[in-house]
Amino acid sequence: MKRLPAISAAVGLALVTACTAGTESPGPALKSTTANDPVTIEFWHGFSADNELKAFEDTLAGFKQKFPWITVKATKAIQDDQILQAVRGGNPPDVALSFTTDSVAQFCKAGIFQDLNPYLSTSKIDAATLFPKVIAEYTQYQGKRCVMPMLADTYGLYYNKKLMKGHEPPKTLSELADLTKKLTVRDPDGTIKVAGFVPTSQMYENAPIHTGVMVGAKWTNPDGTSAIGSDPAWRTLMKWQKDLTDWFGYDKLEKFRKGFGDEWSADNPFQKGKVAMAIDGEWRNAMITADAPDLEYGTAPLPVADDQRQRYGAGFIAGTVIGIPRGAKHQEAAWELVKYLTTDTDALVTLSNAIKNVPSTLPALQSPKLDKDQNFQTFLDVFANPNSSTLPAHINSVFNQQTLQEAQILWESGRAPDLDALLAGVDKKIDEKLTLTAGG
């Protein structure tokens, strides 16, 4: 699925937290769904593309075969704020899906979505053996699992085979910088025609949430306070980005970047041959097939810090999450749908094959029905890699990401020359926000 930018996610969550904290109720003591009484449940999701909607129709048809007494009324193109307002207004859907893992801590803390642990227990589902370990970090908060994963996103390096001129994809940051310089093409006046790689955090998927994994950077300490200023890995990453940005010339690189087409359109610069290497999610494979079928490209894991070669193969993981909102009218039937969409191997494989997202359970990854070629296999391997990581659920997830990215822009543009002071300021803002949130 197309991921939402971190800085635009979770609209209105702070207000909802203030209004609903402490009002959540535990999940019901479920009885077996054997009565087979006809019921219609409302399912809200954010998918809207034709292939996505067709995939859902096919998957829900499989659900109907298993549960013929449950009719699913699906509503497309729903955003988080619509779910939040529906819960606040006392008229939520029975099941809701969100693209925004950044919202999970707020969903759980405010009781926007119900705790699913009682449902898992009643259904005898062991999440620890069904999902990769990293899944738990973005589907629960403070012991409350209020959402389940339904497909996953993993990030890797795409490379244009023609522009690579026979070079192998880089495995370290030094190799990436060296190859970027070799592959970059400029006009006589220095204008960039083709960039080997665009290193700035403002480039599409280069946000720190995705690039931090290349150096194994930490976001928070165990108590939720910021670890950004104290973790030297962030300095390693940002100095590397700045050095390569300076090699291009920040103004020239920005002029080049601002001439790109929309990330989600056929004019994406990687698909147009303007960028030789780019960080992107697994969904780009499907978009290349649709929009640039003649492009000769390959995929590889993200490069890692030079002193962390043993971590090569890891990447950033996030994904779609789904749950039962507080106040859902048909909770038992809702759980059957959530359980089906998140644990049924055939359902997950059907969706994965259609929209080219990574299936989020270990059995689905091993399914012989899963369509995969070499380029998609890269992302399956990243997902299964024990060194892959995510951004653990945090009550101020969006704010933390935005604060660091704003600092990165100041640094890479040369407007904040003191990196230590800059990162200390990031810590201060994040910790002050945490104190205010806790106090509220």
C-alpha positions, 0 to 999 in steps of 0.5 A: 500500500502507499504509505502516508507521510509521517508528518501528515498522519494521526490528524486529531489524535491528541484531541481524541486522547484527551476526550477518551482516555480512561473510557476504554472497555475490555473486549467481551468474553467471546463465545464460539460463533456457531449460532449462525444468525445473519448479521451485517458488519461495517468494514472501513478501509483506506484502499481505493485503487482498482486493483486494491478494491478487486483484491478485497472483493476476492478476499471477502468472497473467501470470507463469505464462503467460510462465514455465509451468515456474515455480510460485510459492507465495505467502505473504501478510501477511509482515513484515520480522522474519519475513524476517530470522529466515528468513535467519538460520535458513538457510531463506529464501524465494526472493523476498521483498517489504518495505514498509519502505524504511527497512530497505534500508541494513541489508538491503544492508550485512548481506547479507540480500538479495543484490546484484542488480547482477549480475542486472541486468547479465546481463539487460541492464537499465539501471536508470538509464533504466528508473526515475526517478532518485529510485528509486536512493536507496532501493533501494541502499546504498554501491553495492549494489542489493539490492532493486528497486522494485515500485510506489511511494508518493507524497504529496500534499494531499487537500482536501474541496471542500465544506469548501474553500468555493471556495478553491483548494488552497494552494501555499505554507506561508503560504497553507496557514496562512491557509486553515487559519484560514479553514476551521477551525470551533469551538464557542463554548467554543473546541472544534474541530469542523472543522480546516482542517488539522492541523499537528502531526507527530503527525497520521497522515502528518505525520511529518518524513519526509513534511513535510521535502520541503515545505521541501527539508530535508536529513537527512544530510551526505555522510558520513552525519552529521546535517544536521538542526541545520545545515539552516535548512529544518528550522527553517522547517518547525518554526517554521511548524508551531509557529505554527499549532499555537499558533493552535489551542492545543496542548491543544485540537488534541490533544484534537481529534486524539485523537478521530479514528478509525483512520487506515486505517478508514472513520472516517478524519477526512478521510473524515468531514469533520472535516478540510478538508485532509490530507497522505496517500499515493496509496492514499487514493484507493482507500480513499475510493472504498471507504469514502466514495464520495460525498465530493467531494474533490480532490488537489494537490501539497504546499505548499512554503516561500514562498521555494521556489515553483519547487519546487511539484509535488514530493513525498515518494516511497517504495515497496515493495521486492523482492529475493532473500534470501541463501540462496535455493534457486532463484535463477535462477527467483527473478530471473525473478519479481523482474524480471517484477514490477519491470520488466514494464509490464503487470504493474506496470499490473495491480497499480497499477490494482488497488491504486492505487499508483504504477507504478514504471517510466517506461514503466508511467507512460506506459502507455495501460492505466493507469487514472487520473483527475484525483485519481490523476494528481496522484500520477503527476505528483509521482512524475515531478517532478524535485524530488521526493525520498526519504529516502536509504538510511541504516544508522540510518534508523529511529532518525534519523526517530524522534529527529527526530519525538520532538524535534518533539513536544517543540517543538510542545507547548512543552516544549522552547522552544529550537529551536536547542538541540533540533536540536543535540541531535538531531544529537548523538544521530544522530551518536553512534548512527552512531559506535556502528553503524560501530564495531559 
